[in-house]
Amino acid sequence: MQNQLTIEMHRAQYDFVHSDTLFRGFVGGRGAGKSFIGAYDLLRRAKPGRLYGAYAPTYPMIRDATMRMFLGLGDKMHFIKAQNKSDLRVTLGNDAEVLFRSLDDPERARGPNLSGAWIDEASLVHQDAYAIVIACLREAGEQGWLSATFTPKGKSHWTYETFGQSVDNAALFHASTLDNPFLPATFYEAVRSQYTAGFAEQELQGAFIDIVGNLAKREWFPIVDAAPAQARRHRHWDFAATAKSASSGDPDWTVGTRVSEASGVYYVENIVRSRVGPGAVEAIVRQTAELDGRAVAISLEQEPGSSGKLFSAVMIKLLAGWTVRAEPASGDKVTRAMPFFAQAEAGNVRLVRGPWCSAWLDEIAAFPMGAHDDQVDSASSAFSALARPSGWVRSSAA
């Protein structure tokens, strides 16, 4: 490669890019430089005139993260000759081509013969996609190579079985978040404070541990008789999906969880949980708001699409006079629950005694592999609203 930029790497990254092993995995904590080194590795290995594939779990990820990192680094190395944004294709300075593709449908990986491939965030990709990609690694009569960069998802995941064990032609390289000296000085502690110990071991240390069903422990939630009278209070509603309720023998629940906060301690003090149709949901939400009083702020889960926005508008109008807003969910449920669980592990969460406690603790202990997660999602969203109380306005709808 011509015009190489001087790249500063930590030891694991250096070993990864200089390895001759056919299938290489780079596993690490958040911010450990996984996508950076995956992009650099592909740029460094690209042979003149050959074809390569770069993959990510979803189209937004391939467009906004994987390809963005590759182009930014390639530009600094003065090695990008041309790019086709509509086709997600990049031509390098030596006329090698890189196709950027999403693996949300594994069958999309079929087709071209490749001299090499990079799968970014591989632990979020289905194993079928990996199997299809490696079958494409043949061009000009030569065996192609594959690299995978990812945060681990436990020892039962295919990435551990492929890279983490003694498998022929495969090697694993490991880095923790703290191995990256180029992160902001406050990054690690800021993220660690929002994670439980087990989740931090996976997400920051980059360790293969089986945390499924063990993200939160029952003993983190001591039961008390009441929350302080003087406290900030918030209720969040998580609505059951109608389509799922109609077809499932064990449908989801509509859950409204009220959480209060006083002196830095959070109290899960009331849970309303029901399986009813849309018309009855409106009645329950309004009745619950009347019982809570207008000092309790309310947030509503807003489903994506126009129907979700329409339903939220109806609910907000129904709650005229309360402090209320609709909130589209962002991120996966585990990530959303982590700040709440972190506070519980630190001893800052209480569960107020009530008939809901047993079912609530059962769901918490089984999360995220239990049959339901509605109560977890509702409680963690109510907690988050109290932890960052900003932007709230009182509804004035007639």
N, C-alpha and C positions, 0 to 999 in steps of 0.2 A: 504494500500500500504506500502511495506517495503522500507527502505532506502530513505525516502523522503528528498529532498533537501530543505533547507530553501529558500522560495520564497518571495521576497519583492514585494508587490503589493500596488497600490494606492486604494483608497476607492471603486471606482466603480468596479474594478477588484475583490476585496475581496467580495463585495456584490454579484457579478455575480456567483462566484464559490461556494458560500455558500447558494445560493437560491435553494429551493426545487420546484420551479415552473417548470411545465412540458416543456414548450417551452420558451426558454430564448434568447433574442437578446442583443448583446453587440455592440452598435453603437459608433463610435468615429472618431476623426480626424486622418489624416495621422500620423503614428508614435505613436498613443495612446496606443499601446500594444495589439491590437485586436487579431492578430494571436497568439501571445505569450500566452495570457490568454485562447484562445480557445484550444490550444494544452495542456496547463496545466490542464484545466478543464476536458478534456477527459482522460488524464492520471490519474487524481485524482479519477474520477468516475468509471473507468473500473472495473467491477466485475470479479472474477476469472472464467476463461473458457468461458466467454461470447464473442459475436461478435459485433463489432462496425463499423460504417462507418465514414470516413472523406472525405469531398467533396470540390471541388473548381470549378470555372467556366470553366477552360480549362486544358488540359493535362500538358502544360508547367507550369502552376501555381501550380497544385497539386504536380508535381515533384520537381520544383525548389524553391517553397516557403512553401506551407502547410506541405508537408511531411518532408522537410528539417528542418523546425522549430520544428516539433514534434520529430524527431529523435534526434536533438541537445539537446532539453530539456530532453527527455527520457534518453539519455546517461548520462547527468549530474545527473539525479535522480537514475542512476544505475537500470533502470527498463526496458531496452530493452533486450529481450532474443534472438530474431532472427529477421531477415528481409529478405524478398524475393523481390529483386529489380525488377525482371522481372514481377512479379505479383502485385507489389505495395502492399504488405501485410506485416504487422509487428506483431510479437508475443511479448507480454509483459511478465514480470517476473512472473505474476500470471496466465499465459497461456491464458489470454484474447487476442483476435485477432482484429486487426484494418485493414480494407480494405480502401485503398485510391483510389478514383475514380473521374474522370472528369464528369461534368454535361453539357458539350457543347451539348450533345444529352440527353434530359431528360429521355428518355426510358432506358438509361444505368443504371439508379438508381433502376430499378426493380430487384427483385430476392430475396436477402437474408433477413431473419428476423433478426432484430437488437435490441440490448438492449439500444442503444443510437447512436446519430449521431451528427456530427459537420459539418456545412457548412461554409467554410471560404469565405470571399468576397461575401457574399450572395446577395448583391445588384446588382451584375453582373450576377446572375443566374436567369433563367426564372422561373416564378411562377409555371409552370407545373412540374418542377423538384422538387421543394419544396413539392408539393402535393404528388408526388410519393414517396419521401423519408419518409414523416411522416406516410404513409401507411405501411412502412416496420418496424415500431417501435413496434415490438411484438416478444418476445423471452421467452421461458420457462414459458409461461402463464402470463407474466408480461408486462405492458405497458412501452415502452421505452421513453426516453427523447430526446430532440433536442436542440442544441445551434447553434446560427448563429452569426457570427462576420462580421461587414461590416462598410463601410463609406456610409452615407445616400445618396439617390438619389431623394429626394423630397417627398411630401405628397401624390402624386398620385401613388407612387411605392408600390408594394405588401408588402415590408418589413415594411413600415410605417403602412399599414392597418393591418398587422399581429402583430407587436410588439409595435408600437407607439400609438395605441389606446387601449381602455379598452376592451380587448378580453379575454374571459375565458381561464384559464390555460396558459396565456402568460404574460411575463414581459420584460421590456426594461431597460437596464443599459447603462448610457451615460458617455463618457469621451472625453475631448478635447485633442488636441495635447499637450497643456501646462500642462495637468495633469500628464504626464509621466516625472518624474524627472530624468530618466536615459538617455534621449536623449542628443546629443551633444548640448552645450550651444548656438551654432549659428544656429541650425537646423530650429527653428521656423521662425526666421527673414529671413533666406535665402530662405525658401519656400514661405513665405508670400509676399516677394518682387516680386515674379513671378505670383501672383494671383490677380484678381480683388477682391473688397470687398465682393461681393456676393458669388463668388466661394470660397473664403477663409472661409466664414461662414459655407459652406458645408464641405469643405475638411479639415479644421483645427479645427473649433469649433465642427464639427460633428452634425450640426443642420439640421433638416428636413425643407428645404426651397425649394420653387418651383422657380428655376432659369432658366427653359427652355424658350428659346427665349428672355432672358433678361441678357445674359452674357455680352453683350456690348451695349452701348447706343449711339445713333446718335450724341448727343452733345459732346461726347468725341473726335470727329474728325472734328475740325474746318477746313473750306475750305480757302485756300490761293491761291494767283495767281501764285506763282512759288516757287520752292525750291532754296536754295542757289546754285550758280554756283560751288563753291568750296565745294564738298561733296564726300563722298564715296558712290558708287552706286552698286546695285545688282539687278538682275532680276531672279525670280524663275518661272519655268514652271510647272504647274499642268496639266497633260494630261487626257483628257476624256477617260473613259474605252470604247473600241470599242464595246464590247458585249452589254453593257448597252445602248449605243447610238443606236444600231441597233434595240432594242426591245422596248425601252421606247418612249412614246409619248412626253415626256419632257426630252430629253437626257441631259447628263452633257455637260459642256463646257471645252474646252482647254483654259487655262488662263495663261498668262505671266504677272507678276506684277513686276514693277520696284520700288524699295524703295531706298531712299537716306538717309544719316545721316550726320548731321553737328552740332557740339557742343552739342551732346547728344539729339538732336531732330530728329525724323524720319519723312520722307515725303513719302507718297504713291503718286508717281508722274505720273505714267503711267500704264494703264491696257490694254492689248491686249486680246480680248475674242472672241472665234470663235468656231463654230461647223462645223468641216470639217473632211475629211478622213485622213488616215496616210500620204499619199503623199503630200497633201496640208499642213499638219501640219509642215512637214520638211521645206517647202518653207516659211511659216510664221515665224518660229523660226529663220531661216537664215536671212530673210528680216529684222526682228525686231532687230537682233544683228547688222546688218549693220547700221541701223538707230541709235541705241544706241551708237555705237562706241566701240572700244576695251578696253576702260577703265572701262566698265561696266562688272563685273563678272557675270557669269551665272551658275545657278544650275538647274538640271533636276530631276523631280520626277521619280524614278525608280521603276516600278512595280515588284513584286516578281516573281521568276521563270526565266527560261532560256530565254523566249521570252522578258521579261522586260530587261534583261541584253543585249540581242542582239539589241533591239531598242535603248537603251542608247548608246551602242557602235557606232551605225550608226549616232546618233545625235552628239556625241562628235567628230567624224570624220568630220562631216559636219561643225562644228564650230572650225576647226583648226585655231589657232592663237588667239583665245579668251581664257580667264581664265574660265574654265568650268569643272564641274564634275557632275556625277550622284549621287543622294542621295536616298537610300531606306527610305521610311517613317517609323518612329518609334513612337509607342504610338498612342493613339486615337487622333482624330482631335481636340477635346476640350482641351486636355492637351497640344497639340502643339500650340494652339491659345492663351493660357493663358498668356505667357510672353508678347506677342504683346498687348493684351488687357490691361494688367497691366500698361504698359507704356502709353497707350492711356488714361486710367483713371487718371493717374498721370499728364496728360497734355503735354506729350512728343511726340505726334503723330499729324501730319497734313495731310490733303487730298488736293492735288493740283487740282485746278479747271479743269474740263474736262467733256466731254459728258458721261463718265463712272460713274460719281459720284452718280447719283440717284440710278442706279441698284446696285452699290457697297454698298451703305448705306442700301438699302432694304435687301440685303443678310446678312449684318453684324447684323442688328437689329433682324432678324428672326433666326439666328444661335443659336443652332444647329438643330432646328426643321423645318427650311425652306426647300423648294424643292431642293435647291442647296447649296453647301458649297465650290465650287471650288475657288471662289475669296478669301474667308477667308483662305483657306489652302495655296493658292499661296502667299498671303500677309504675313501671319505669318511665312512661310518658308523663304521668302526673308528677313524679319526682323531678324529672328534667324541667318541667315548667316552673316548679318552685325553686330549683337550683339556678335558673336563669330567668328571673321574672322581669321580662322587658317586652315592650311593644303591645301591651294589653289595652284594649279599648272596650268601653261599655256599649253593648248593642243598643241602637235606638230605633230598630225596626218597629213598625206599628203592628 
